[in-house]
Amino acid sequence: MLDIIVRNIDCGSLTVTKKVIVGKASDEIVKMADKEKFDLIVMGRRGFTNIERFFIGSTTQKVLAAATCPVMVIQD
């Protein structure tokens, strides 16, 4: 499925790299961004209610707090 998505995206001159990483999403995103020296992290936002965010947290919020590079958040 990931191969199909990558094949159908027009990335111009950008190189697309696919990786599957196991772990806590926010931690792994930040670690990968640091390790690979990302210029930018782009993430979606699901729109949890305040009570949902309180109990389950927000991966996007955690990445925003911990990332050492800019983070662009796209509303669903």
C-alpha positions as CSV (number, residue, x, y, z in Angstrom):
1,M,0.0,0.0,0.0
2,L,2.8,2.4,0.9
3,D,4.5,1.7,-2.4
4,I,1.3,2.5,-4.3
5,I,0.9,5.9,-2.5
6,V,4.6,6.9,-3.1
7,R,4.3,5.9,-6.8
8,N,1.2,8.1,-7.3
9,I,2.6,11.2,-5.6
10,D,4.3,13.8,-7.9
11,C,7.2,14.9,-5.7
12,G,9.0,16.8,-8.5
13,S,12.7,16.7,-7.7
14,L,12.2,15.5,-4.1
15,T,13.4,12.1,-3.1
16,V,10.8,10.0,-1.2
17,T,12.1,7.4,1.4
18,K,9.8,4.9,3.0
19,K,10.5,3.5,6.5
20,V,8.4,1.5,8.9
21,I,9.5,2.1,12.5
22,V,8.0,0.5,15.6
23,G,7.7,2.5,18.8
24,K,5.8,5.5,20.3
25,A,4.9,7.6,17.3
26,S,5.9,11.0,18.7
27,D,9.2,9.8,20.0
28,E,10.1,8.0,16.8
29,I,9.2,10.9,14.6
30,V,11.4,13.3,16.6
31,K,14.3,10.8,16.7
32,M,14.1,10.2,12.9
33,A,13.9,13.9,12.2
34,D,17.0,14.5,14.3
35,K,18.9,11.5,12.9
36,E,18.2,12.3,9.3
37,K,18.5,16.1,9.8
38,F,15.0,16.9,8.5
39,D,14.3,20.4,7.3
40,L,10.6,20.1,8.1
41,I,8.1,17.7,9.6
42,V,4.6,17.8,8.1
43,M,1.8,16.2,10.2
44,G,-2.0,16.0,10.1
45,R,-4.3,16.9,13.0
46,R,-7.3,14.7,13.7
47,G,-9.2,17.3,15.8
48,F,-9.6,15.5,19.1
49,T,-11.9,17.1,21.6
50,N,-10.3,18.5,24.7
51,I,-11.3,15.5,26.8
52,E,-10.0,13.0,24.3
53,R,-6.7,14.9,24.1
54,F,-6.5,14.9,27.9
55,F,-6.8,11.1,28.1
56,I,-5.0,9.9,25.0
57,G,-2.7,12.9,24.3
58,S,-1.9,14.2,20.8
59,T,1.1,12.9,18.8
60,T,1.1,16.2,16.9
61,Q,1.3,18.2,20.2
62,K,4.1,16.0,21.5
63,V,6.1,16.4,18.2
64,L,5.6,20.2,18.2
65,A,7.0,20.3,21.8
66,A,10.0,18.1,21.1
67,A,11.0,18.7,17.5
68,T,14.2,20.6,16.8
69,C,13.1,21.5,13.3
70,P,9.9,23.3,12.1
71,V,6.7,21.4,12.2
72,M,3.8,22.1,9.7
73,V,0.4,20.9,11.0
74,I,-2.4,20.3,8.4
75,Q,-6.0,20.2,9.6
76,D,-7.9,17.2,8.5
